Amino acid sequence: MEEAEQATVNLDKFNAVAVAPSSYVLVGQPYTADVFLTAYDSHLSPDITVGGGRLPVQDGKGKYIGSTGSEGLHTWTGTISFKDNDGKIQTYHTPPQTYMVARPSAVVSPDKMNVLYIGVPNPLSVSAPGIAKEKLHVSINSGSLSGSGGHYVATVNSIGTATVTVSGEIAPGKTSTLGSTLFRIKRIPDPKAMFAGKSGGSTSAANIRGQDRLFARLENFDFDTKFDVVRFSLWILKPRQDPIQLSTNGGELSGAMRSAISSVSPGTRIVFTGILATGPGGQHGLDDIIITAN
């Protein structure tokens, strides 16, 4: 008070002011603010700075425009200096002020599509409006989670459910749970066995004779997956002839199979049975395929 009394100013303007410690509050957290009457000299032209930068002053008040170019919690302090009647410089500092910058965002959670798959990395993007990504803590109760900065990868091992929980630092040294999401854990769907680009139906005899391998492919699936055929049996059914049955390990046709297929003609049916493939999630028994030569 003694310092204030040394500076003679004409207090000709009054304002009711409310000052909150933070401009962002989460559900369940108290919102507090100081409410008081302030008086100022509208004719005074003080030197007002924030972070070393001078603010424009009008009617004795400076206007600060904070940067919003980056996400996160921003803190600033204002400094007000003016010359009193004795020619001395009087300086006052505002309490630290904070504001939170967050990107506009929307969270969409389709309940029937919250699925994590066994055997593949499951990418997850996590954000909480108003909280910087580096202040988030993400955990999973079944499996493991890696990553940071809003981008994570979940790895799961058994069919069931998993809960991903997000907490965040809402104030220095204070962390609160922000929410959780329940995911179903499933095995990757079985791929389809394919030969000569077909999983059934018909193709030319020449196309069949030009093939040397059986493939397992998973179509219309968003993850990058690879399956290898490890065992299958081949039946060649020519009209009015006894069927030929051959088996092999791996996805490549054996020498005997290539020899038998080299004589395929229109009307011949080739049948693949007992197909076993390995890939994400372990072994997969695949459906038989029947292809007719035309």
Residue, then its C-alpha position, 0 to 999 in steps of 0.5 A: m500500500e505504501e508503494a501505491e500511495q507514493a504514485t499520484v494518479n487520477l482514478d477516474k474510471f471504475n470496472a467490475v473485474a472477474v479474474a479466473p486462474s484458468s480459462y479451461v475447466l473439466v467436468g467435476q473440477p471447481y471453477t474459481a474466480d476473484v471478483f472485485l472493483t478496480a479503478y484506473d486513470s484513463h489519461l495515464s499512458p503506462d508502459i505495459t509489456v508481456g514477455g518483453g513485448r509492449l502492448p498498445v494502450q488506450d484509455g490507460k488499458g493495454k490489450y494483450i492478444g495471446s498466441t494460439g498457434s500451438e496446442g497446450l497450456h500457455t502462461w503469461t504475466g503482464t508488467i505495468s510501469f509508469k512515472d509518478n509525480d516525483g519522476k520515479i518509475q513504479t512497476y507492478h506485475t500481474p499474477p500469472q495468467t493461463y489459457m488453454v489452446a486446443r484444436p477443434s475436434a469431434v469424437v465419434s465412437p461407433d459402438k459396433m465397430n470398436v474392435l481390436y484384432i489379435g496378431v496385428p498392430n491396432p493403431l489408436s488416435v487419442s485426443a482430449p479437447g483442451i489438453a495437450k497430447e503430451k499431457l495425456h496418459v493412455s493405458i489398456n487393461s488387456g494386452s499392451l500399448s505403445g506410442s505417444g503424442g496422441h498416436y498409439v498402437a494396441t497389441v492384444n492376444s486373446i479373444g474377449t474385451a479390452t478397456v482403453t483408459v485416458s487420463g490427463e494432467i488438468a493442472p500442474g501435478k494434478t491428473s484426472t481420468l478423462g474417459s475410457t472406451l471398451f473394445r471387443i477383441k477378435r481374431i482376424p477373419d479367415p482369408k480366401a484360398m485363391f488359384a489362378g486369381k479365382s476362389g471358385g467358378s471357372t477360368s480358361a484351361a490355359n490359365i489353370r495350366g500356367q499356375d504354380r502356386l495356391f495363395a491365401r488372401l484377405e480382401n476388404f480388410d484395413f490392416d496390412t496382413k500376409f498369409d502363407v499356405v502351408r498345406f493343401s490337397l489337389w483333386i483333378l476331376k477329368p470327364r470320364q476318368d478316375p480322379i487324381q488326388l495329390s497332397t503337398n506342404g507349402g503353397e507351391l504346387s509339387g512336381a507331380m501336381r504341375s505334371a497333372i495340371s499340364s494336361v487340364s482341358p475344358g470341362t476339367r474340375i480342379v478341387f483344393t481341399g484341406i487348405l491350411a494357412t498361417g498368418p496373424g493370429g495363428q493358423h487358419g483352415l480355409d474353405d475348399i475351392i472348386i474351379t472348372a476349366n473352360 
